[in-house]
Structures are given as C-alpha cells and as structure tokens.
Amino acid sequence: MCCLVDTNERPLYTIPVLISCAILGSPDKRMLVSEIYQSIMDKYPYFASSELIETRFKVRDAVSIIV
C-alpha cells in the first residue's frame, strides 16, 4: 500500500480506496479478503485499535460491491 501516506490516525481515504490500493500494491494484483484486511491494518494501526469489528464488515461489504 505504498500509494497512500502512512498515519497512526484515521486515514482520510474511503474503504474502497484503501482496498484498491492494497490490491494494486500486491504482487499478483489479487488478494483474499483477509489479506486485504491485514494490509489495511498493517498500514493504518488506527483500524486495529478502534474499529476492529466494524472495519472488517466495511471491508467485506466493499469488496462484495467492487467485485
């Protein structure tokens, strides 16, 4: 996810933007939902600490809409 700026605070990007960046930054340009989620958590610790369950649902729902 090198296309977005690192921050420990809530990023200003939408979940679909975070998902797209995670997928485009992966070697095969494809990821499992769990890998997308982990990529977002690694890049933005804010999600790991504050909105754990809600973020998982948002990522899952956004992926289902994108695909």
TIDRENNU-133739 format. One record per residue (C-alpha): residue in three letters; x, y, z. Coordinates in steps of 0.2 Angstrom, whole numbers, padded with zeros to 4 digits, always signed. Example, Ala and Ser with C-alpha at 12.3 -4.5 7.8 and 13.67 -1.06 7.14 Angstrom:
Ala+0062-0022+0039/Ser+0068-0005+0036/
***
This chain:
Met+0000+0000+0000/Cys+0014+0012-0004/Cys+0002+0023-0014/Leu-0005+0031+0001/Val+0003+0041+0015/Asp+0006+0032+0032/Thr-0003+0039+0048/Asn-0007+0032+0065/Glu-0023+0042+0064/Arg-0039+0038+0054/Pro-0034+0040+0036/Leu-0044+0052+0025/Tyr-0047+0039+0012/Thr-0063+0029+0009/Ile-0063+0010+0012/Pro-0064+0007-0007/Val-0049+0017-0010/Leu-0039+0008+0004/Ile-0045-0009-0004/Ser-0040-0004-0021/Cys-0023+0002-0016/Ala-0020-0014-0006/Ile-0024-0025-0021/Leu-0014-0014-0033/Gly+0001-0015-0022/Ser+0000-0034-0021/Pro+0012-0044-0032/Asp-0002-0053-0041/Lys-0014-0039-0041/Arg-0026-0050-0031/Met-0029-0054-0013/Leu-0041-0063-0001/Val-0052-0053+0009/Ser-0042-0057+0025/Glu-0026-0052+0016/Ile-0034-0035+0011/Tyr-0040-0033+0029/Gln-0022-0037+0036/Ser-0014-0025+0023/Ile-0025-0011+0029/Met-0022-0015+0047/Asp-0003-0015+0044/Lys-0003+0002+0035/Tyr-0016+0010+0047/Pro-0015+0005+0065/Tyr-0030+0016+0069/Phe-0041+0002+0062/Ala-0033-0011+0073/Ser-0036-0002+0089/Ser-0053+0007+0087/Glu-0065+0000+0075/Leu-0060-0019+0073/Ile-0076-0027+0070/Glu-0084-0013+0060/Thr-0069-0011+0049/Arg-0070-0030+0045/Phe-0088-0028+0040/Lys-0084-0012+0029/Val-0070-0021+0020/Arg-0080-0036+0017/Asp-0095-0026+0011/Ala-0085-0015+0000/Val-0076-0030-0008/Ser-0093-0038-0012/Ile-0098-0022-0021/Ile-0082-0019-0030/Val-0081-0037-0037/
***
